[in-house]
Amino acid sequence: MVLSHAASDSDISVHSTFASRYVRTSLPRFRMPENSIPKEAAYQIINDELMLDGNPRLNLASFVTTWMEPECDKLIMSSINKNYVDMDEYPVTTELQNRCVNMIAHLFNAPLGETETAVGVGTVGSSEAIMLAGLAFKRKWQNKRRAEGKPFDKPNIVTGANVQVCWEKFARYFEVELKEVKLREGYYVMDPEQAVEMVDENTICVAAILGSTLNGEFEDVKLLNDLLVLKNKETGLDVPIHVDAASGGFIAPFIYPELEWDFRLPQVKSINVSGHKYGLVYAGIGWVVWRNKEDLPDELIFHINYLGADQPTFTLNFSKGSSQVIAQYYQLIRLGHEGYRNVMENCRENMIVLREGLEKTGRFNIVSKDEGIPLVAFSLKDNSSHTEFEISEMLRRYGWIVPAYTMPANAEHITVLRVVIREDFSRTLAERLVMDIEKVMHELDELPSRVIHKISLGELKSEDNGDNMVVTVKKSDIEKPKEINVKKKTDKPIFC
């Protein structure tokens, strides 16, 4: 005799997830639900929504690593439940972090003896690293001014207007004036001569960028160092340099080894680098290293013992995962100098392929430089018919995320598109992107012209004389808002 069992309505194990009641109603978005739901349903619902995110591999706006080897993925997952701050509980992880600090310090030519350990710490990206470096400069400057009996309430930092927003955050959060060297058309990094002119007795440091976010260019740290040495000698000041090598710190040592930008220069006292950019680790890891112990004031280091043994700590964050630290150590020993050099050279070669492909179209000016971060920043030679923002938007139809943006103050009339070449951006993808950009340009060319027709000022009931005016509209629905631009021969727009 065959026995049968009728499943109850509550027994979802026999139902398809997509046939269950959990996917038939909207889930709460702002309040925690009263009842639990099965793990399969929770997974499927969240996974389905995440499908609407962009593909990280095609996100060419980001410098952040989007691919790692499966072996490293396993290490990350096996250590994802470790809280890095519990140094007494996880001494091996702490040791791996110290090894990373020393390897990076030696990579940056820190003046260390054979048995001397480097001074540095792992951080949550370069933002925290810059905060820590800035605090060290501020405290050291304050201590010196206080000992000399001078005011210490108006510190400033000199930077270029091209700095990343984390510098503005540091200045605002920790009450430091940010003195920015303005950019100009054709020169999109900090001018060392102008920067040194802005230095005064309240300057805690000059921040140089090794790899500008705007166009990938390396600032001339060597020239900045030499000019500062002269000014310090003439004025009696001792203004140091911090190098923000978030993007370029894992590039320059391998493909531009002769370039002097690091601790080989005497005024460079600290350097930050993002492990999650060209350090080739997933998002969430940065590093900051100091030239020597004297450059990090002791009073900024805290000692705790309630997690076990005495533990020194200098971070803004307390708890954080160990996974990225372990992943960074994996990459350093897995790739070594040879591997990193191969990766960076490959990125640079793919950058050249993309740049040459764009140049062959005859439609773009290349704004980025050959020496720097492997990226291509480019702008339209003629944007009277369509804009860089339209190109960016239309490329999304092909899956590409390519940002368009305007330059900072004094160069804000320049708009550029930027493609960041990462490790997982292959030659084939570079060639494919050029083809898709050509398709987009062809599509835009097929749209009606921006210039509609000419009308007289009398028809607009203008008070001007009988000069002709040109009425233009945005070519497509992409550009918002859809203003009607009425331009005189002087090219000054009147919006109506």
C-alpha positions, 0 to 999 in steps of 0.5 A, spaced: 500 500 500 502 506 497 502 512 503 501 519 501 502 525 504 499 532 503 504 538 504 501 543 508 501 551 505 506 552 510 511 547 508 515 551 502 520 546 501 516 543 496 515 549 492 519 553 487 522 559 490 518 563 485 512 560 486 512 561 494 508 567 497 514 571 499 516 573 492 508 575 491 508 581 495 513 587 496 518 586 502 518 592 507 523 597 505 524 602 511 521 598 517 524 591 519 518 585 518 515 582 523 516 575 521 522 571 518 522 568 511 526 562 509 533 563 507 532 561 500 527 566 499 531 572 502 537 570 498 533 570 491 529 576 493 536 580 494 540 577 489 534 579 484 535 586 486 542 586 485 542 584 478 540 591 476 547 593 479 552 595 473 557 589 472 563 591 476 568 589 470 565 594 466 565 599 471 571 603 467 569 609 472 573 606 478 580 605 480 578 599 485 580 592 484 574 588 481 577 581 480 582 576 484 584 569 483 580 564 486 585 562 491 585 569 494 577 569 494 578 562 499 582 566 503 578 572 504 572 567 505 576 563 511 578 570 514 571 574 513 569 573 521 576 575 524 576 582 527 583 585 525 583 589 532 583 583 536 591 582 535 592 578 541 586 573 539 589 573 531 597 574 532 598 571 525 594 576 522 597 582 526 604 579 523 601 579 516 599 586 517 606 588 519 609 584 514 605 588 509 607 595 512 615 593 511 614 591 504 611 597 502 616 601 506 621 598 502 618 599 496 617 606 497 625 606 499 624 608 506 631 609 510 631 603 514 636 599 517 637 591 516 633 590 523 629 596 523 622 595 522 617 600 518 612 605 521 605 604 518 599 601 519 593 598 515 587 603 514 580 602 511 582 605 504 586 611 503 581 616 506 583 614 513 590 613 511 590 621 509 586 623 515 592 619 520 597 622 516 594 629 516 593 628 524 600 627 525 603 633 521 598 637 524 600 635 531 607 635 530 606 642 527 602 644 533 607 641 538 613 645 535 609 652 535 607 651 542 614 650 544 616 656 540 611 660 544 607 662 537 600 661 535 598 654 533 590 655 531 591 656 524 594 650 520 593 650 513 595 645 507 597 646 500 594 642 495 592 642 488 585 643 486 585 636 483 586 633 490 580 627 491 575 629 496 578 626 502 583 632 503 577 636 503 574 632 508 580 632 512 580 640 512 573 640 514 573 635 520 580 637 523 579 644 522 585 645 517 585 651 512 586 647 505 590 652 500 589 650 493 593 651 487 588 652 481 588 649 475 589 651 468 587 649 461 592 644 459 595 643 466 591 639 470 595 638 476 598 642 482 604 647 479 610 646 484 612 653 484 605 656 485 604 651 491 611 653 494 609 660 493 603 659 498 607 656 503 607 660 510 609 659 517 602 655 518 603 650 513 603 643 516 605 640 509 604 640 502 600 634 499 603 632 492 598 627 488 602 621 485 596 620 480 591 625 479 584 622 479 582 627 473 587 625 468 592 620 471 598 624 471 603 624 476 605 631 480 612 633 480 614 631 487 622 631 485 621 639 483 616 640 489 622 637 494 627 641 491 623 648 491 621 646 498 628 645 500 630 652 498 624 655 501 626 652 508 633 654 507 631 661 506 626 662 511 628 657 516 621 653 515 621 646 515 615 644 511 614 637 509 611 633 503 606 628 504 605 624 497 598 621 496 600 615 492 593 612 492 593 610 485 600 611 483 604 608 489 603 600 486 605 603 479 611 607 479 615 602 483 614 597 477 614 601 471 617 608 472 623 605 477 627 611 476 622 616 478 624 620 484 617 621 488 618 617 495 622 617 501 628 618 496 626 625 497 628 628 504 622 632 505 617 626 504 615 624 511 609 620 509 606 616 503 599 613 503 597 608 498 590 604 496 591 596 496 584 596 493 586 600 487 593 598 483 595 594 490 590 589 486 585 587 493 578 588 493 575 594 496 577 596 503 584 596 504 589 602 504 596 603 507 600 609 510 607 609 512 612 614 515 619 616 514 621 614 521 618 614 528 620 621 529 614 623 524 609 620 528 608 623 534 607 618 540 601 622 543 597 619 537 598 612 539 593 609 544 595 603 548 589 598 550 589 592 554 582 589 554 582 585 548 588 581 551 596 583 551 598 591 551 596 593 544 598 600 540 593 602 535 593 608 531 586 608 527 580 612 526 576 606 525 576 600 531 573 594 529 575 592 521 575 585 518 582 581 517 580 579 510 583 585 506 590 585 510 590 577 508 589 578 501 594 584 500 599 579 503 597 574 498 598 579 492 605 581 495 608 574 495 604 571 490 606 576 485 612 579 487 616 585 483 615 580 477 608 579 477 606 587 479 611 589 473 607 584 468 600 587 471 602 594 470 606 593 464 600 590 461 595 595 463 599 600 460 599 597 453 592 596 453 591 604 455 595 605 449 591 601 445 585 604 447 588 611 446 590 610 439 584 607 437 580 613 440 585 618 436 584 614 429 577 616 430 579 623 429 573 625 434 577 626 440 583 630 444 587 626 449 587 629 456 591 624 459 599 623 459 603 617 457 606 617 464 602 616 470 596 611 471 594 607 466 587 611 464 585 615 458 582 621 459 579 624 453 574 630 450 570 632 444 574 636 439 567 639 437 562 639 442 557 643 438 553 638 436 553 633 442 557 632 448 561 628 453 555 627 457 551 624 452 556 619 450 557 617 457 549 616 457 549 612 451 555 607 452 551 605 458 546 601 453 552 597 451 554 595 458 560 600 459 560 605 465 564 611 463 564 617 467 564 624 464 565 630 468 568 637 468 574 640 471 575 643 477 576 651 478 579 655 472 578 649 468 571 648 469 569 649 462 573 643 460 569 636 460 572 630 459 570 622 459 575 617 463 577 610 462 581 607 467 585 601 465 585 595 471 588 588 471 582 585 468 581 590 462 583 586 457 586 587 450 579 585 447 575 589 451 579 595 449 578 594 442 571 592 443 570 599 447 573 603 441 568 600 436 562 601 441 564 608 442 564 609 434 557 606 434 555 611 439 558 617 435 555 614 429 548 614 432 549 621 435 551 624 428 544 621 425 540 625 430 537 632 428 542 637 428 542 642 434 541 648 430 534 649 428 533 655 424 535 662 424 529 668 426 530 675 427 530 679 434 524 682 432 520 675 432 522 675 439 520 682 441 527 683 443 530 690 444 536 689 440 537 691 433 536 687 427 542 682 428 540 675 427 540 670 432 541 662 432 536 658 436 539 651 438 536 645 442 539 639 445 539 634 440 536 628 444 532 626 450 539 624 454 541 631 456 536 634 461 533 639 462 531 640 455 533 648 455 532 652 448 538 656 447 538 662 444 545 664 442 547 671 439 553 671 434 557 673 441 555 666 443 553 668 449 547 664 451 540 666 453 535 661 456 528 662 454 
